[in-house]
Amino acid sequence: MFEVRIHGRGGQGVVTTAELLSVAAFTEGREAQAFPTFGSERTGAPVVGFCRIDNRPIRAHEPIAEPDAVIVQDSTLIHHADVFGGLRSDGYLLLNTSRSLAELGLDSFVRQFRPERVLTVPATELALTHLGRPLPGAVLLGAFAALTGQVQVESVVAVVQDRFSGTVAAGNIAAIRAAYDLARRTLEEAADALTD
């Protein structure tokens, strides 16, 4: 089973992100579940979404304490909540930020992870460019597809086309593809740097 925990703030689409990921996996013939937890249910409050993906029926329903991947939709949470709790050194870490890991104060922390499994993507900026709204969730799923290979980017695109319509669907899809391409290039450059 592959378990994903998504951290963000109310109004950023954390719940929708988890749902889209689960449906993308489901369309690929896998079992999946998605559910959120809320603190105070208000815009800007921390929200956590969970998604499980497996090839067999999923019976677990408790929050994910030891995720295989963590997606952080709002980097302001990293020093105010335990967003990395339970993430093992072989896990995947995807951060929505245009800042460097050093600027975020995470450069020494992320050294415990495999470099090809840590990725930053300016998802909010990509969403603003392509969608005109600061909603990073679907955009991050494009990067997630490149980073983990747990779902194909075309499955994410198909789910977004099914869920949304018109300019909202088109903008999200353009941003998803941009995030996927950026993630692929970043990961390839990191791999090349390791072999040099």
ChimeraX attribute file (.defattr): number of C-alpha atoms within 10 A of each C-alpha:
attribute: neighborCount
match mode: 1-to-1
recipient: residues
	/A:1	13
	/A:2	13
	/A:3	19
	/A:4	25
	/A:5	26
	/A:6	24
	/A:7	27
	/A:8	27
	/A:9	21
	/A:10	19
	/A:11	16
	/A:12	21
	/A:13	18
	/A:14	30
	/A:15	24
	/A:16	17
	/A:17	24
	/A:18	26
	/A:19	21
	/A:20	24
	/A:21	28
	/A:22	24
	/A:23	23
	/A:24	26
	/A:25	25
	/A:26	18
	/A:27	15
	/A:28	11
	/A:29	11
	/A:30	16
	/A:31	18
	/A:32	24
	/A:33	22
	/A:34	21
	/A:35	18
	/A:36	18
	/A:37	14
	/A:38	14
	/A:39	10
	/A:40	11
	/A:41	13
	/A:42	12
	/A:43	11
	/A:44	12
	/A:45	13
	/A:46	22
	/A:47	23
	/A:48	23
	/A:49	24
	/A:50	28
	/A:51	27
	/A:52	24
	/A:53	24
	/A:54	17
	/A:55	13
	/A:56	10
	/A:57	12
	/A:58	13
	/A:59	7
	/A:60	9
	/A:61	11
	/A:62	8
	/A:63	16
	/A:64	17
	/A:65	14
	/A:66	16
	/A:67	22
	/A:68	21
	/A:69	26
	/A:70	25
	/A:71	28
	/A:72	27
	/A:73	28
	/A:74	20
	/A:75	18
	/A:76	14
	/A:77	15
	/A:78	17
	/A:79	11
	/A:80	9
	/A:81	11
	/A:82	10
	/A:83	19
	/A:84	18
	/A:85	11
	/A:86	15
	/A:87	19
	/A:88	14
	/A:89	14
	/A:90	15
	/A:91	18
	/A:92	23
	/A:93	26
	/A:94	22
	/A:95	23
	/A:96	24
	/A:97	20
	/A:98	14
	/A:99	13
	/A:100	12
	/A:101	17
	/A:102	11
	/A:103	9
	/A:104	13
	/A:105	12
	/A:106	13
	/A:107	12
	/A:108	9
	/A:109	10
	/A:110	16
	/A:111	11
	/A:112	11
	/A:113	16
	/A:114	13
	/A:115	16
	/A:116	18
	/A:117	17
	/A:118	20
	/A:119	21
	/A:120	21
	/A:121	25
	/A:122	18
	/A:123	29
	/A:124	24
	/A:125	20
	/A:126	25
	/A:127	26
	/A:128	16
	/A:129	14
	/A:130	20
	/A:131	21
	/A:132	15
	/A:133	15
	/A:134	16
	/A:135	22
	/A:136	29
	/A:137	29
	/A:138	27
	/A:139	31
	/A:140	30
	/A:141	28
	/A:142	31
	/A:143	28
	/A:144	29
	/A:145	22
	/A:146	21
	/A:147	23
	/A:148	17
	/A:149	10
	/A:150	15
	/A:151	23
	/A:152	17
	/A:153	21
	/A:154	15
	/A:155	20
	/A:156	27
	/A:157	23
	/A:158	16
	/A:159	22
	/A:160	21
	/A:161	16
	/A:162	10
	/A:163	12
	/A:164	12
	/A:165	12
	/A:166	8
	/A:167	12
	/A:168	16
	/A:169	19
	/A:170	17
	/A:171	20
	/A:172	29
	/A:173	26
	/A:174	19
	/A:175	26
	/A:176	31
	/A:177	20
	/A:178	19
	/A:179	26
	/A:180	23
	/A:181	15
	/A:182	18
	/A:183	22
	/A:184	17
	/A:185	13
	/A:186	17
	/A:187	19
	/A:188	13
	/A:189	12
	/A:190	14
	/A:191	13
	/A:192	10
	/A:193	9
	/A:194	10
	/A:195	6
	/A:196	5
